[in-house]
């Protein structure tokens, strides 16, 4: 067990909340870096880590305006999956699943990835057939997929409401057995510590106020901690992307919306994996502490505020009660909101920017957390090589002008029944 032997672990347990060592350094910003990554969320930290590990670029700074884990990486429902159908999405997300499976060993940090399965419920014969088509496409792309009968769904999740006379009867489901959940804050901490150990500077409380340009090229950023210059600047700030690019006169094909999530009081095990409602936008899983974690649709209005409102409470909870009436007996502990950068086709943008020195990682819609490792890996490749990797060639910005959109709604197999 090396230095973490039994005696060391016992000492750590007995010392109390004292004398904790920093998981990563707290450096002062340098005047110049090879690469600056704006955004200290999962995507930004993963990008910095893979720049250092894979490409040997260690003179990198991650600039976070608040604290590590304070943005979307800590404001989600922790679902990890690759159950996509279209060719532009399926290989990318499945490569991400490979990185999830080995993340704990790679980072030497337990991200608590739990492949409990993600099951999408079908509530009509037409939807069941559509899921079968999606499952076949997944299998052709090397992604595990199992089409389930009604009885198999109920055997797996007996808490579901399943009477034949229900408004939304269950016809069956589509299961990705190796999908599941991971601990969101552990993912952020693991990437931050691993990147720091490779020489990356992680600079918190450092808000980017503007860009420094030399002619038509970006050569750095202005921050509340002074000017910092760099050869390349990568943008990984989710719903705040449009705020920053507006300073360059650049309008992106995204909108910012709040996506709310909820957690109940702890309860005995009742949900075995991740379950999604096929007749509305609702998804639920159970945390290690026993709380039911669930969410649904975005708010319909544009906002940068990380807070929710009551109409979405009603919409999400009513959808949940449609398939799991037992939810009504549980107390709601809290809810939170994350700012989604909703692209016009529901798929992300990972690309060399239209301005020299700028690189874009945005448009993640509902899928930002699960994409963390694949996004970081591909964005690091794009920055290091000034061109997209084969896995993110379909995610370039010019697809909207060329008509090569990847219209999968950013939600995977959550089509509503009609």
HELIX and SHEET records of a PDB file:
HELIX    1   1 UNK A    6  UNK A   14  1                                   9    
HELIX    2   2 UNK A   42  UNK A   55  1                                  14    
HELIX    3   3 UNK A   72  UNK A   74  5                                   3    
HELIX    4   4 UNK A   87  UNK A  107  1                                  21    
HELIX    5   5 UNK A  125  UNK A  140  1                                  16    
HELIX    6   6 UNK A  150  UNK A  156  1                                   7    
HELIX    7   7 UNK A  184  UNK A  197  1                                  14    
HELIX    8   8 UNK A  238  UNK A  240  5                                   3    
HELIX    9   9 UNK A  241  UNK A  245  1                                   5    
HELIX   10  10 UNK A  246  UNK A  248  5                                   3    
HELIX   11  11 UNK A  310  UNK A  323  1                                  14    
HELIX   12  12 UNK A  325  UNK A  329  5                                   5    
HELIX   13  13 UNK A  365  UNK A  367  5                                   3    
HELIX   14  14 UNK A  372  UNK A  385  1                                  14    
HELIX   15  15 UNK A  390  UNK A  395  5                                   6    
HELIX   16  16 UNK A  399  UNK A  402  1                                   4    
SHEET    1   A 6 UNK A 201  UNK A 203  0                                        
SHEET    2   A 6 UNK A  60  UNK A  63  1                                        
SHEET    3   A 6 UNK A  32  UNK A  38  1                                        
SHEET    4   A 6 UNK A 226  UNK A 235  1                                        
SHEET    5   A 6 UNK A 217  UNK A 223 -1                                        
SHEET    6   A 6 UNK A 208  UNK A 214 -1                                        
SHEET    1   B 6 UNK A 201  UNK A 203  0                                        
SHEET    2   B 6 UNK A  60  UNK A  63  1                                        
SHEET    3   B 6 UNK A  32  UNK A  38  1                                        
SHEET    4   B 6 UNK A 226  UNK A 235  1                                        
SHEET    5   B 6 UNK A 358  UNK A 362  1                                        
SHEET    6   B 6 UNK A 349  UNK A 352 -1                                        
SHEET    1   C 2 UNK A  79  UNK A  80  0                                        
SHEET    2   C 2 UNK A 180  UNK A 181 -1                                        
SHEET    1   D 8 UNK A 146  UNK A 149  0                                        
SHEET    2   D 8 UNK A 172  UNK A 176 -1                                        
SHEET    3   D 8 UNK A 118  UNK A 122 -1                                        
SHEET    4   D 8 UNK A 274  UNK A 277  1                                        
SHEET    5   D 8 UNK A 282  UNK A 286 -1                                        
SHEET    6   D 8 UNK A 291  UNK A 298 -1                                        
SHEET    7   D 8 UNK A 254  UNK A 266 -1                                        
SHEET    8   D 8 UNK A 332  UNK A 343 -1                                        
END                                                                             
